[in-house]
Amino acid sequence: MAAISLDKIDRRILAILQADGRLTNQEVAERVSLSPSPCLRRIRRLEQAGVIRQYVALLDPDKLGLGLLAYVNVRLEKHGDPAVAGAARAGAGSPRANFAASVTNWPEVVACYAMTGDMDYLLRVHVEDMEHFSRFMMETLLRHPAVLDVKSSFALQKLKDTTALPLV
């Protein structure tokens, strides 16, 4: 997908909205030295082009009792595995497609990325505590028929946590 052309004002608007998406159009316009109408046109263009995907409230996982953050590397059975291939021929779909469909329904998984290297996927998992993580692993992730191996790492300390993208 081609990147949209952004000028200096567009980038300033985006930086302002990344810092505080609740600002009114009037407030954004004042900060970028535009009148409200052209500022709103720019914001709408950025929204329609998909540069601005959505507006959300960012929640504090600790305040919600989700104090344990884990990163889980997942390796799936390969396509050549006879049992998996038989399931695929029976209409169950590929292991990757089945896994991708399943992971979207697991509330503990807040992000999932297909990866290069030894593992197939990287999951970011927010849970209450080690007991909750153990239940998720034993009752959900490890029971998935395509999962061959997992490796987990736990966050000990938050050094940086931002949703803001660099606008260079």
Phi, psi and omega in degrees: 000133181284141177285145178281147178284125180239133174265183184300320181292317177303315181295322177294318177300313180297319179297318180296314181291328176295326180284324181204096182285356180267359179297146176284163176301320179302314181295318178296314181302317179297321183289336179254008177060046173237161170281161186301321183297308178295328178295315180297321178300317179296315180297316179298320178297318179294323177292312182295328179281353179084004176295315171265108183281318184191168175245132184220165169262129178268122185263152178270111183300324180297319181289344177262007180081017180252065189278355181248122179248124180236147171248125186239121173272132182238131174246132181260162171300145179279160182300333183282351181296125184301320181294317180292318179298320178298319178295321180295317179295331180282002176100007182280348181087173181287156179302320181294317180295318178297318180295313180301319178293320181293315187298331179294342181261002180263107185297334179294333181273113181261347176205143179216128181233135169286136189237159167270168177099203186291328183255156183271324184223152172239124180251139168256121189238125174252124179222169181293310187198185182296326177297316178297318179298316180299316178298315179301314181297307188286323187264343184238290189296308183288345176275349179291130186296338182273347185282123179260318186207148175225150174224127184247145173228144183246138178287128179265326184207141178269116178262324177208135179210101182225154172255354183286129176273150177289130183250073183269000000 
